[in-house]
Amino acid sequence: MTAEDTYKTIIEPSEGIYTEKRSKFIAVALPVRTIDEIKTHLETYQKKYYDARHVCYAYMLGAMRKDFRANDNGEPSGTAGKPILGQINSNELTDILIIVVRYFGGIKLGTSGLIVAYKAAAAEAIATATIIEKTVDEEITVMFEYPFMNDIMRIVKEEEPEILSQTYDMDCSMTLRIRSSMMSKLRIRLEKVETARIVDNK
């Protein structure tokens, strides 16, 4: 079981090809972050493979893996999108879109044949992908007065959050990013510094 604040995704696009009874299934796995990105990719691939019989897909978004969809694009219900989504799930991936393009070879595959083919094509695309584990991060901004800079910097050095931005005037501010499970410790330590005020970045 992975930690609560990590998730797996792919780094760059990857492809897989599966052939069954002269039908050709081209699968493309793409890293995505938003629904808009997904729509753009779908439009691109529908244009690119305009002559294909079906352009089916499934996607999963977000570290909690609650935002997902499967689309059969004219194939019998549950024979395309679902098996593609099933592969995303069994590999515990998110922020991913898998498109499977089918060129019909003249021989019907039947529903079970289609399920196997879409599943296999999606699995091929995932198999060639580079999968990485990312942490679920949170950001906070801490405001403090200049004389307390050293106290803040010491905490930053020890807790090792990423510094996203910083300003140094009479009133200083620093925006930090750290994985969710380590945020409360960082916050407690920063709050103990004199003059420090925490602003949540929602």
Stockholm file with secondary structure:
# STOCKHOLM 1.0

chainA/1-202         MTAEDTYKTIIEPSEGIYTEKRSKFIAVALPVRTIDEIKTHLETYQKKYYDARHVCYAYMLGAMRKDFRANDNGEPSGTAGKPILGQINSNELTDILIIVVRYFGGIKLGTSGLIVAYKAAAAEAIATATIIEKTVDEEITVMFEYPFMNDIMRIVKEEEPEILSQTYDMDCSMTLRIRSSMMSKLRIRLEKVETARIVDNK
#=GR chainA/1-202 SS CCCTTEEEEESSCEEEEEEETTEEEEEEEEECCSHHHHHHHHHHHHHHTTTSSEEEEEEEETTTTCEEEEECTTSSTTSSHHHHHHHHHHTTBCSEEEEEEEECCSSCCHHHHHHHHHHHHHHHHHHTSCEEEEECEEEEEEEEEGGGHHHHHHHHHHHCCEEEEEECSSEEEEEEEEEHHHHHHHHHHHHTSTTCEEEECC
#=GC SS_cons         CCCTTEEEEESSCEEEEEEETTEEEEEEEEECCSHHHHHHHHHHHHHHTTTSSEEEEEEEETTTTCEEEEECTTSSTTSSHHHHHHHHHHTTBCSEEEEEEEECCSSCCHHHHHHHHHHHHHHHHHHTSCEEEEECEEEEEEEEEGGGHHHHHHHHHHHCCEEEEEECSSEEEEEEEEEHHHHHHHHHHHHTSTTCEEEECC
//
